[in-house]
Amino acid sequence: MQHLLQFLLLLAMPVGSPAYHTLFAELLGTEARRKPDAGFALIESTAMAPISPPGDTPLQGKHIVLGLSGGVACYKSAELTRELIRAGATVQVVMTDAACQFITAATMQALSNHPVYTSQWDAREPNHMPHINLTRQASAVLVAPASADFIAKLAQGRADELLSLLCLARPQHSCPLLVAPAMNREMWSHPATQRNVAQIVADGAQVLGPAAGDQACGEVGDGRMLEATELRDELIAFFQPKLLSGRTVLITAGPTFEAIDPVRGISNHSSGKMGFAIARAAAEAGAQVTLVAGPVHLPTPRGVRRIDVVSARQMLQAVLPLASQHQVFVATAAVADWRPATEQEAKIKKDGSGQVPALALVENPDILATVAGLPIAQRPWCVGFAAESHDLVRHARLKLERKGVPLIVGNIGPATFGQDHNTLVLVEQEQETQLPTADKLTLARQLVAQIAQRLPALQMAKPA
């Protein structure tokens, strides 16, 4: 989809213009540069693994002023506009003259469904003051891409065209400024740029990115603007209530794999999606998050520290030293209950006799119970998960008592493993709370809010 959008933008540009050649080079990418004869069929995406789309419309009711300064990354702003609208926001685009060299105002108007503003002298405003009017009802100003020159303007308080004018004239208490840098790696690392970035952060702006990777000039390094889906998710996260601000959260996710021999093992169908969604939601809520993940192929949520493990014993070895350093422990991982007593060094071979090899099993360590059994001064507030096949509430309540934890989150495992939606039941000593069926990220945010409500007692037991 991304390459198709880029190709359509290429068709809309004047053939032979600088923007045309730059976008064409971006489309061809590294693979085509290595293989000059390669056509579009050989184009490979250099983007990060796709991020799960947001649940429902998390930006519903938000009005975003999307500013474009000059840079080839303007082509990503077209996709970003679509992503923000899909997430429920309305988008008002403002472009500098330099941005208009890379993408047309007509394209951005068609995608945003609103007229694009390019000049402080625009007479469409009744009072002739677009630099004032455009931000008064805005939820935020997002400048993407933000060139080195534009960041310098912000740092110095210069206001010589509409976009820098409205950034300076916006009501800072109600209209935050977010900036997504996009420039060559040498420009990004230059001391002047770093001083300017530090200055706008000190002035209250939030800087999103940049990423590292292939650049349109052919160099590789820091300076790429974040992808449209990443910027969308950063904006969604920005607006989430910071219910866990200053908190530290340790999360386990995914299955474990208990090796029988070098090619076989015991595992389960857990995809890790729920645990990764909780990690993302906790980070959105302002927490410092450590994620201990079993063998899954999911992108790490932005801002989350990730530790990869394979077996239950490895997961315990990773979790136990970290538990006392975190205030909340959410044991989402579907840890194998048993493992082979002995791991064979070579693959077990069939010999044609029909005899089945004997496989002795031993019980794996109980990670949740081990953490819940730590001394009070070292013990985080523990949340367990129960993935059951039947009698969910009864089994979850038995697990609550057996593990000695304050909260168990129950779900029907076979109905949710590998799926994007789930239904949760929160089981506590005195009550049960159901979270209705929704996508896992929405449920994760609801669960984080439920956990946050229960944390005031933690302030006495375990100070931040």
N, C-alpha and C positions, 0 to 999 in steps of 0.2 A: 504494500500500500504506500509506504514512504517513497519508494522509487517511482511509482506511478505518478504520485503527486509532484515529485520533482520534475518528471518528464513533461507533465502538463504545463508546469510553470515555465519550463524551457521553451515550449512552443509559443507561450504568450509573450516572450521577450523579443526585442529587436535583434534579428540575426546579426552577429558580428560585434554586438556591443560588449563592453568589458564584463558586464554582469552575465551575458550569455556564455562567454568563454569560461568564466569562473565556475558557473553552475555546471557546465558541461564537464569540466575537469572533476568537479565534486562527484558527479554521477558516475564517471568512469572509475574513480576510486583507485585504491592501491593495486588491485588485481589487474586493471586495464593498463596501469602505468608499467607494470612488469611485463605485460603481454600486449604490445602495441596493436596487434591485429585483433584483439578481443573486442567483441561487440557487446551490446546490452545484455545478451544472454549470459555473459560471464560476470556480470556485476554481482558483487557480494556485499551484503550489508556489513558495515563496520560498527554498527550500534551495539550497545549492551543488550543482554537478553531482555526480551520484552517484559515490561512490568504489568502486573495484573491490572485490568481497568478498574476504576473506582466504582464502589457500589452505588447504585441508583444515581442520584444527582447531588453529590456532596457540595457543589458550588451553587446550588439553587439559591436565588436571591442576591448573589454577589454580582456586582458590576465592576468589571476590570477595564482600566485604561491600559491598553497594550501599546507601548512605545517601541518603535523600530528606529535604531540609528544605523549608520552605514556599515555593511559587511555582508559577505556571501551567506552568512547564517540566516539572512532574512528569509531564505526559502523555508527554514524550519518554522518561522513565525506563522506561515500559512497553515501548516499542520497544527501548530500550537493553538491557533484561533479555533480550529475545528474541535480540538480536544477540550478546550475550555467550555465551548458551547455544549458539547456532549455531556459535560459534567454539570451543566445547569446554569453556567454564568452567562451574562450578557457582556459583549466585548466591544469597546470603542477603540478603534485603531488611530494612532497618531504617528506620523512618519516625518523624519527629517528629509531634507533634499538629498542627502547621500543615500538614505534608504531607498528613495525612489529610483536610484540608478540600478538597484539590484532586483527590485520587484515592484510591480505597478500598484498604484492606489486602487485601480479598478479590481484587481485580483483580491486585495484585502477587503474591499467593500463587498464584493460578491460573497466572500467567505464569512464575514462578520454580520452581514445584513444591515450595516449602518454606514452612513457616509464617512469617509476617511478625512481627517484633518491633517493638513500639511503646512499651514502658514498661520502665524499669529495675526495676520491681516485678513483672515477669513471673515467675510461679511455676513455669513449665515446666522451668526449669533446676534440677537436683537440689540445687545449692549456692546457688540463688537469686542467681546472679551473672552475668546475661547480658552485662554490660559487660566482664567478664573473658573468659568462655568464647567469645564470638563471634569474637574476633580471634586466638585462640591457634593455630588451624589455617588462618587466612586468608592468602592470598597478597598481598592488598592491600585497603585500604579506599578506595572511590571514592564521594565525596559528589557526587551529581548529581541535582537541582540543589543548589547551595550558595548560600543567600541571603546578603544583606549581614549580617543578624543572626547567622547561623550562622558566617560567616567571622570576625565580631567575637568570638564565643565562643571559636573556636579560637585567635585571636591573644591573648586574655586568659587562656587556660587554664581557662575556665569549664566546668562539667560539671554542669548542672542537669537534664538529661534523658538518655535512653539513648544517643543517637547521639553527643552531645558527650562523654559519659562513656567510651564505647568508643574514641573517637578519642584521648582522653587516656591511656587505660589500655592501648592496643595496644603490643605489643613493637616498638619502632621499628626494631630491627636486622633484623627478619624480616617486618614488615607495614607497608609504606610507605603513605603517605596521599596520595591524589590528589583534587583539588578542581576541580569544574566550576562556575564562577560563573554565576548567572542573576539578573538584576535590571534595573531601569530604568537608562537611560543616565546620568541625573543621580546616582543612587545609586552606580553604578560609578565615575564620575569624581570623586566627593566625596573630599577629602583624607583623611578618616577611613577610608574603605574602602581607599584606596590604601596607607595606613599599615598597615592590618590585613593586606592581601595581602602586602606586603613582609615583615611579621613572620612570617606562617605559612611563607613561602618560606624565610626565614632559619632557621626551626625545622625545616626538612626536607620540607615539603609540596611537591608539584608541582602547579602551577596549569594547568589545561587550558582555554584560551580566555580570555575569552569571544569570541564572534563579533559582528560588526556586522550590523545589518539591521532589519527591521520588528519592533516590539515590541507586545505585547498591548494596551498602553495607547494605541497609535496613534502613538507617537513612533518615530523611527528613529535608531539609533546603536549604540554598543558596549554590551554587556550581555546579548545573547542567549546562551543555553546552546548549545554546539556540538550539532550533530545527532547522532543515535544512532550512525550509521555512523562519524562522525568520532571520537566518543569511543571506540568499539570499536577503531578503528585506532590511536588514541593509546595505549590500554591495551596493545594488541599490541606497539606500538613500545617501550613502556616496558619490557616483559619481554625484548626482544631483546638478545642479548649485545652490549656496546658494543665491538666488535672494531676499529672505526675511530675510537674516541674521540680527539679532538684532530687528526684528519687532515682534509685538504681534498681534495675530489674534484670533478673537472670531467667532465661527461658530455654527449655529443651524442645526440640521439634523433630518430626520425621520418625522413621522406623530405626531399629538397629538390625545389624546383620551378623549372625553368629555362624562362623565358618564350620562346615563339616570337613571339607577338604579344600584344596586350592580353587575349585570351580563351583562348589555347591555350598549352600548355607540355609539357615532358618531365619525367616524374616516375616513381614506382614505387608498389608496393602497400604499402609499409611503413606500419604504423599508429602506430608509436612506443610501443606498449605495453611492449615489452621494456625499452627505454631508460628509460621512466618508472618501471617496476617497479624497475630497478636504482637509480634516483635515490631512490626511497622506501626501499629496503633499505639503501642507504648512509647515509641520514639516520637510519634506525632504529638503525643500528650506531654512531651518535654522530658521524658526519662532518659537516663543513660542506660542503654540496653546491650546486654551480652547474650548472644544466641548460640547455643551448643546444638549443632545439627547432625543428625544421622545422615546416611547416604541418600541424598536427594539432589535433584538438578533444578534448583530454584535460585533466582537472583537474590542477592542479599539486600534487604531493605536499606535505603540510604541512611547513613548515620548510625548503623548498627554494627557492633563488633561481632564477628562470626568465628566460631571454632568448629571445625569439621571433625567428626569421629565416625567410627564404623560400628563397633560392638558396644554392648551394655557396659562392660567393664571399662572401656575407654571413655564412655560418657560419664560414668561415675568419677573416674580419675580427673576429668575436665571440670566437673561440676563441684566436687567437694572442696577444693581449695578456694573456689570463687564464691561459694554460698555465703560465707561470713562477711564478704565484701559487698553484698547486695542486700537491699531491704525487702525485696519481693522475689519469690521463686515461683515460676509458673511451669509445672511439669507437664507439658503438652505431648512429649514424645511417646510413641507407642513402643515401649521397650519390650523386647522379647523376654518372656518369663523364664525360658530355659535355654540352655546352650549345650552342645555336645560336650561330654566329659573330656574327650580327647579330640584334638584337631589333627586329621591325617596329613602328613607331609606331602603325599602324592594322591592323585585322583583315585578314588575307589573304583575299580574296574569290575565289570561283569565278567564272570568266567564261564557262562553258558550253562551252569548247573541249576539255575533257578533259585539258588539259595540267596536269601536277603541278608545283607550284612547287619549285624547287631549294632544298634546305635544307643549308647547309654547317654542319658541326659542328666544335667545338674541344674539347680536353680540359679538364676542370675541374681545379682545384688538388687535390692529394692532401693532405687535412687531417691524417690520421694520420701520413703520412711526414714532413710538414712539422714537426709537433710532435716526432716521434721524432728529427728531425735537429737539434733545438736544442742549443746547448752544454750540457754535462753539468750545470753549475750551474743552468741554467734549465729543464732537461728533467724533466717528471713521469714517473712510472712508467706506461708506456703499455700499454693493453689494446685490441686491435682486434677487430672482428667480421667474420666472413666468411659472407655469405648466398649459398649456392651452390645450384645445381640438380642437381648430380651430383658424384661423386668428392670428397666433402666434405673428408675428411682430407687428401688430396693437395693440393687447392687451398688449404686453410687453411695447410698447411705451406709451400707456395710463397709465400703472402702473408706469413707470419711472417718468412721470409728476405728477401723484397723490401722489407718495411717496416722491418726492423731493430728489432722490438719483442719483448719477452720472452714475450708471451702473445697468442694469437689464439683467440677463441671462435667456433666454427663451428656453423652450423645450416642446415637445408634451407629456403631462403627461401620457395618456393611453398607449403610445408606449414605455415608459421608466420605469414605476413603476415596481419594482421587477426584471428588466432586468439588464444584465451586460454591455450593450452598450447604447449609447445615442448620440444625435446630439444636439449641442448647438448653439444659436444665441446670440451674445453680442450686446445689444441695448444701444446706448448712444445718447446724445442730437444731435450730428452731424453725426453719422455714425452707421452702422450695420456691424458686423463681424461674419461670420459663422465658427464654428469649426466642421469639417466634422465628420461623424459617426466613433466612435472608442470606445474602452472599457472605462469605466468610470474613471479609474485611469489615463489613457493617457490623457483624456479630462481634468481631474483635474489638471494635471501638466501643460497643455497648458493654462488653465484658471489662474493658479497661476502666470505663466509668463506674461500673459496679465495684471493682477492686478499689478504686480511688475513694469511694464512699466509705469503705471499711477500714481505711488506713489511719484515721486520727489516733486510734489506740496505739498504733505502731510508734507514734512520736514519743510516747512515754517508754515503750519497751525497747526501742532501738532508735536512738536519735540519728538524724541525717548527718 
